[in-house]
Amino acid sequence: MTALLIQLPLDWTAGYVLKAIGFALCMAGTRELGELCVRQYDALKRKDEERPPVRISGLGGIALCKNVRSTMEDKSSPFQAQREAAALLLERNAVFGVAAAALSAGLAALFEFIVKGRGFAGNITACVLGLVVTALALRMVFGAVAFFDANDLLMAADDKDGSIVKSRKLLLTDNRTDILRLKDIGNKTALCIVVGLVSDILNRLAGIQVIQDAAGLLAVMSKLTAYIMVIVFAVRAYSVRQGIIRKNGEYLEVTEED
Protein backbone atom coordinates (compact mmCIF):
# COMPACT_ATOMS: atom_id res chain seq x y z
CA MET A 1 0.00 0.00 0.00
CA THR A 2 2.84 2.38 0.78
CA ALA A 3 4.40 1.76 -2.65
CA LEU A 4 1.07 2.65 -4.27
CA LEU A 5 0.93 5.99 -2.47
CA ILE A 6 4.49 7.11 -3.22
CA GLN A 7 4.61 9.94 -5.77
CA LEU A 8 8.34 10.24 -6.39
CA PRO A 9 9.74 12.67 -8.98
CA LEU A 10 10.83 9.86 -11.27
CA ASP A 11 10.71 10.07 -15.04
CA TRP A 12 7.40 9.23 -16.67
CA THR A 13 7.82 5.49 -17.30
CA ALA A 14 9.49 4.71 -13.97
CA GLY A 15 6.55 6.16 -12.03
CA TYR A 16 4.14 3.63 -13.53
CA VAL A 17 6.65 0.81 -13.02
CA LEU A 18 6.70 1.74 -9.33
CA LYS A 19 2.90 1.55 -9.24
CA ALA A 20 3.00 -1.88 -10.92
CA ILE A 21 5.39 -3.08 -8.21
CA GLY A 22 3.03 -1.70 -5.54
CA PHE A 23 0.05 -3.56 -7.04
CA ALA A 24 2.13 -6.76 -7.25
CA LEU A 25 3.06 -6.48 -3.57
CA CYS A 26 -0.61 -5.91 -2.70
CA MET A 27 -1.53 -8.99 -4.73
CA ALA A 28 0.89 -11.10 -2.68
CA GLY A 29 -0.26 -9.51 0.58
CA THR A 30 -3.98 -9.99 -0.04
CA ARG A 31 -3.42 -13.61 -1.01
CA GLU A 32 -1.54 -14.13 2.24
CA LEU A 33 -4.39 -12.48 4.18
CA GLY A 34 -6.87 -14.84 2.52
CA GLU A 35 -4.74 -17.84 3.46
CA LEU A 36 -4.54 -16.54 7.02
CA CYS A 37 -8.35 -16.41 7.19
CA VAL A 38 -8.47 -20.03 6.03
CA ARG A 39 -5.94 -21.14 8.65
CA GLN A 40 -7.89 -19.34 11.38
CA TYR A 41 -11.05 -21.14 10.30
CA ASP A 42 -9.33 -24.54 10.12
CA ALA A 43 -7.99 -24.07 13.64
CA LEU A 44 -11.42 -23.26 15.11
CA LYS A 45 -13.87 -25.37 13.11
CA ARG A 46 -15.40 -28.67 14.24
CA LYS A 47 -14.20 -31.84 12.58
CA ASP A 48 -17.55 -32.42 10.86
CA GLU A 49 -17.80 -28.86 9.55
CA GLU A 50 -16.81 -27.97 6.00
CA ARG A 51 -15.59 -24.60 4.82
CA PRO A 52 -18.40 -22.60 3.23
CA PRO A 53 -18.18 -22.05 -0.55
CA VAL A 54 -16.75 -18.74 -1.73
CA ARG A 55 -18.40 -16.95 -4.64
CA ILE A 56 -17.19 -13.74 -6.24
CA SER A 57 -17.68 -11.90 -9.50
CA GLY A 58 -16.42 -8.65 -11.00
CA LEU A 59 -14.05 -6.10 -9.49
CA GLY A 60 -16.34 -4.51 -6.92
CA GLY A 61 -17.31 -1.34 -8.75
CA ILE A 62 -15.85 2.11 -8.26
CA ALA A 63 -16.32 2.16 -4.47
CA LEU A 64 -14.27 -0.94 -3.72
CA CYS A 65 -13.99 -0.19 0.00
CA LYS A 66 -17.79 -0.10 0.36
CA ASN A 67 -18.11 -3.34 -1.60
CA VAL A 68 -15.54 -5.04 0.64
CA ARG A 69 -17.39 -3.89 3.74
CA SER A 70 -20.82 -4.90 2.41
CA THR A 71 -19.42 -8.29 1.41
CA MET A 72 -18.21 -8.93 4.94
CA GLU A 73 -21.45 -7.66 6.49
CA ASP A 74 -23.72 -9.76 4.27
CA LYS A 75 -25.79 -11.92 6.62
CA SER A 76 -26.94 -14.29 3.85
CA SER A 77 -23.66 -16.23 3.88
CA PRO A 78 -21.27 -17.49 6.60
CA PHE A 79 -18.78 -14.92 7.84
CA GLN A 80 -15.81 -17.07 6.83
CA ALA A 81 -17.03 -17.13 3.23
CA GLN A 82 -17.42 -13.35 3.37
CA ARG A 83 -13.85 -12.89 4.60
CA GLU A 84 -12.39 -15.11 1.88
CA ALA A 85 -14.53 -13.46 -0.80
CA ALA A 86 -13.39 -9.99 0.28
CA ALA A 87 -9.72 -11.04 0.25
CA LEU A 88 -10.18 -12.62 -3.19
CA LEU A 89 -11.83 -9.43 -4.43
CA LEU A 90 -8.83 -7.40 -3.28
CA GLU A 91 -6.43 -9.85 -4.90
CA ARG A 92 -8.33 -9.64 -8.21
CA ASN A 93 -8.19 -5.84 -8.11
CA ALA A 94 -4.45 -5.98 -7.43
CA VAL A 95 -3.95 -8.16 -10.51
CA PHE A 96 -6.00 -5.70 -12.56
CA GLY A 97 -3.89 -2.86 -11.15
CA VAL A 98 -0.65 -4.56 -12.18
CA ALA A 99 -1.96 -4.87 -15.74
CA ALA A 100 -3.17 -1.25 -15.86
CA ALA A 101 0.11 0.13 -14.46
CA ALA A 102 2.19 -2.02 -16.83
CA LEU A 103 0.10 -0.84 -19.82
CA SER A 104 0.49 2.76 -18.67
CA ALA A 105 4.25 2.28 -18.40
CA GLY A 106 4.30 0.96 -21.97
CA LEU A 107 2.33 3.94 -23.31
CA ALA A 108 4.54 6.33 -21.36
CA ALA A 109 7.64 4.67 -22.80
CA LEU A 110 6.20 5.18 -26.29
CA PHE A 111 6.18 8.96 -25.81
CA GLU A 112 9.37 9.04 -23.77
CA PHE A 113 11.70 6.94 -25.93
CA ILE A 114 10.10 6.68 -29.39
CA VAL A 115 8.15 9.89 -30.01
CA LYS A 116 10.91 11.81 -28.18
CA GLY A 117 8.52 14.47 -26.98
CA ARG A 118 5.14 14.72 -25.38
CA GLY A 119 3.47 17.74 -26.90
CA PHE A 120 -0.25 18.23 -26.38
CA ALA A 121 -1.08 14.57 -27.13
CA GLY A 122 1.54 13.43 -24.63
CA ASN A 123 0.17 15.76 -21.95
CA ILE A 124 -3.37 14.51 -22.52
CA THR A 125 -2.13 10.91 -22.32
CA ALA A 126 -0.20 11.69 -19.13
CA CYS A 127 -3.29 13.23 -17.53
CA VAL A 128 -5.54 10.30 -18.45
CA LEU A 129 -3.04 7.66 -17.34
CA GLY A 130 -2.28 9.56 -14.15
CA LEU A 131 -5.96 9.77 -13.26
CA VAL A 132 -6.61 6.09 -13.99
CA VAL A 133 -3.59 4.64 -12.20
CA THR A 134 -3.92 6.96 -9.19
CA ALA A 135 -7.63 6.14 -8.88
CA LEU A 136 -6.88 2.41 -9.00
CA ALA A 137 -4.12 2.82 -6.40
CA LEU A 138 -6.38 4.72 -3.99
CA ARG A 139 -9.16 2.14 -4.55
CA MET A 140 -6.75 -0.62 -3.60
CA VAL A 141 -5.49 1.14 -0.49
CA PHE A 142 -8.96 2.02 0.83
CA GLY A 143 -10.22 -1.48 -0.01
CA ALA A 144 -7.43 -3.07 2.00
CA VAL A 145 -8.03 -0.74 4.96
CA ALA A 146 -11.75 -1.59 4.81
CA PHE A 147 -10.81 -5.28 4.95
CA PHE A 148 -8.74 -4.70 8.08
CA ASP A 149 -11.53 -2.71 9.68
CA ALA A 150 -14.31 -5.18 8.82
CA ASN A 151 -12.43 -8.13 10.32
CA ASP A 152 -13.72 -7.03 13.71
CA LEU A 153 -16.64 -9.45 13.95
CA LEU A 154 -19.75 -7.78 15.36
CA MET A 155 -21.37 -10.25 17.75
CA ALA A 156 -24.82 -9.97 19.34
CA ALA A 157 -25.75 -11.64 22.61
CA ASP A 158 -28.71 -11.54 24.99
CA ASP A 159 -28.04 -9.78 28.27
CA LYS A 160 -29.58 -10.93 31.54
CA ASP A 161 -32.39 -8.39 31.26
CA GLY A 162 -33.28 -9.61 27.76
CA SER A 163 -31.74 -6.72 25.87
CA ILE A 164 -29.38 -7.26 22.94
CA VAL A 165 -25.75 -6.44 23.64
CA LYS A 166 -23.33 -6.02 20.73
CA SER A 167 -19.61 -6.49 21.10
CA ARG A 168 -16.71 -6.68 18.68
CA LYS A 169 -14.30 -9.59 18.43
CA LEU A 170 -10.89 -8.79 16.96
CA LEU A 171 -10.02 -11.43 14.37
CA LEU A 172 -7.13 -10.00 12.38
CA THR A 173 -5.15 -7.70 14.69
CA ASP A 174 -4.94 -7.21 18.44
CA ASN A 175 -5.35 -3.42 18.36
CA ARG A 176 -8.23 -1.80 16.51
CA THR A 177 -6.85 1.67 17.24
CA ASP A 178 -3.98 1.05 14.81
CA ILE A 179 -6.50 0.40 12.03
CA LEU A 180 -8.48 3.54 12.83
CA ARG A 181 -5.29 5.61 12.78
CA LEU A 182 -4.29 4.01 9.47
CA LYS A 183 -7.68 4.90 8.00
CA ASP A 184 -7.39 8.51 9.19
CA ILE A 185 -3.91 9.10 7.79
CA GLY A 186 -4.93 7.31 4.60
CA ASN A 187 -7.73 9.82 4.04
CA LYS A 188 -5.37 12.76 4.55
CA THR A 189 -2.76 11.23 2.25
CA ALA A 190 -5.34 10.64 -0.46
CA LEU A 191 -6.46 14.28 -0.22
CA CYS A 192 -2.91 15.51 -0.74
CA ILE A 193 -2.42 13.17 -3.70
CA VAL A 194 -5.67 14.25 -5.36
CA VAL A 195 -4.86 17.94 -4.91
CA GLY A 196 -1.41 17.38 -6.36
CA LEU A 197 -2.83 15.46 -9.32
CA VAL A 198 -5.44 18.11 -10.14
CA SER A 199 -2.81 20.85 -9.84
CA ASP A 200 -0.49 18.95 -12.14
CA ILE A 201 -3.25 18.57 -14.73
CA LEU A 202 -3.99 22.31 -14.62
CA ASN A 203 -0.30 23.06 -14.94
CA ARG A 204 -0.05 20.86 -18.04
CA LEU A 205 -3.22 21.88 -19.86
CA ALA A 206 -4.07 25.42 -18.78
CA GLY A 207 -3.09 27.95 -21.41
CA ILE A 208 -2.97 30.90 -19.02
CA GLN A 209 0.41 31.59 -17.44
CA VAL A 210 -1.02 32.82 -14.12
CA ILE A 211 -3.06 29.62 -13.69
CA GLN A 212 -0.04 27.50 -14.60
CA ASP A 213 2.15 29.27 -12.05
CA ALA A 214 -0.44 28.96 -9.27
CA ALA A 215 -1.14 25.33 -10.13
CA GLY A 216 2.57 24.53 -10.23
CA LEU A 217 3.11 26.06 -6.79
CA LEU A 218 0.12 24.18 -5.36
CA ALA A 219 1.35 20.94 -6.93
CA VAL A 220 4.77 21.30 -5.31
CA MET A 221 3.30 22.08 -1.87
CA SER A 222 0.79 19.22 -2.02
CA LYS A 223 3.46 16.74 -3.13
CA LEU A 224 5.78 17.74 -0.29
CA THR A 225 2.91 17.31 2.16
CA ALA A 226 2.03 13.97 0.57
CA TYR A 227 5.60 12.71 1.12
CA ILE A 228 5.26 13.38 4.85
CA MET A 229 1.82 11.74 4.91
CA VAL A 230 3.10 8.64 3.11
CA ILE A 231 5.89 8.24 5.69
CA VAL A 232 3.35 8.48 8.52
CA PHE A 233 1.08 6.04 6.65
CA ALA A 234 3.97 3.57 6.38
CA VAL A 235 4.55 3.79 10.13
CA ARG A 236 0.84 3.19 10.83
CA ALA A 237 0.74 0.30 8.36
CA TYR A 238 3.73 -1.27 10.10
CA SER A 239 1.86 -1.03 13.42
CA VAL A 240 -1.10 -2.86 11.88
CA ARG A 241 1.26 -5.49 10.48
CA GLN A 242 2.83 -6.03 13.90
CA GLY A 243 -0.66 -6.35 15.41
CA ILE A 244 -1.50 -9.06 12.88
CA ILE A 245 1.69 -10.91 13.76
CA ARG A 246 1.00 -10.70 17.50
CA LYS A 247 -2.60 -11.84 17.04
CA ASN A 248 -1.87 -14.67 14.60
CA GLY A 249 1.66 -15.71 15.46
CA GLU A 250 0.75 -19.39 15.77
CA TYR A 251 -0.88 -19.47 12.34
CA LEU A 252 2.00 -17.57 10.70
CA GLU A 253 4.56 -19.97 12.20
CA VAL A 254 2.76 -22.87 10.54
CA THR A 255 3.22 -21.17 7.15
CA GLU A 256 6.92 -20.57 7.75
CA GLU A 257 7.44 -24.22 8.66
CA ASP A 258 5.61 -25.33 5.51
Residue, then its C-alpha position, 0 to 999 in steps of 0.5 A: m500500500t505504501a508503494l502505491l501511495i508514493q509519488l516520487p519525482l521519477d521520469w514518466t515510465a518509472g513512475y508507472v513501473l513503481k505503481a506496478i510493483g506496488f500492485a504486485l506487492c498488494m496482490a501477494g499480501t492480499r493472497e496471504l491475508g486470505e490464506l490466514c483467514v483459512r488457517q484461522y477457520d481450520a484451527l477453530k472449526r469442528k471436525d464435521e464442519e466444512r468450509p463454506p463455498v466462496r463466490i465472487s464476480g467482477l471487481g467490486g465497482i468504483a467504491l471498492c472499499k464499500n463493496v468489501r465492507s458490504t461483502m463482509e457484512d452480508k448476513s446471507s452467507p457465513f462470515q468465513a465465506q465473506r472474509e475469503a470473498a473480500a480477500l479474493l476481491l482485493e487480490r483480483n483488483a491488485v492483478f488488474g492494477v498490475a496490468a493497468a500500471a504495466l500498460s500505462a508504463g508501456l504507453a509512457a515509454l512510447f512517448e518518452f523513448i520513441v516519439k521523443g517528446r510529449g506535446f499536447a497529445g503526450n500531456i493529454t495521455a499523461c493526464v488520463l493515465g495519471l488519473v486512472v492509475t492513481a484512482l486504481a491505487l487509492r481504490m486498492v489502499f482504501g479497499a485493504v483498509a476496509f478489509f482490516d476494519a471489517n475483520d472485527l466481527l460484530m457479535a450480538a448476545d442476549d443480556k440478563d435483562g433480555s436486551i441485545v448487547k453487541s460487542r466486537k471480536l478482533l479477528l485480524t489484529d490485536n489493536r483496533t486503534d492502529i487500524l483507525r489511525l491508518k484509516d485517518i492518515g490514509n484519508k489525509t494522504a489521499l487528499c494531498i495526492v488528489v490535490g497534487l494530481v489536479s494541480d499537475i493537470l492544470n499546470r499541463l493543460a491550462g493555457i494561461q500563465v497565471i493559472q499554470d504558475a499557481a497550479g505549479l506552486l500548489a502541486v509542489m506544496s501538495k506533493l511535499t505534504a504527501y511525502i510526509m503523509v506517506i511516511v506516517f502512513a507507512v509507520r501506521a501500516y507497520s503497526v497494523r502489520q505487527g498487530i496481525i503478527r501478534k494476534n496470529g503468530e501461531y498461524l503464521e509460524v505454521t506457514e513458515e514451517d511449511 
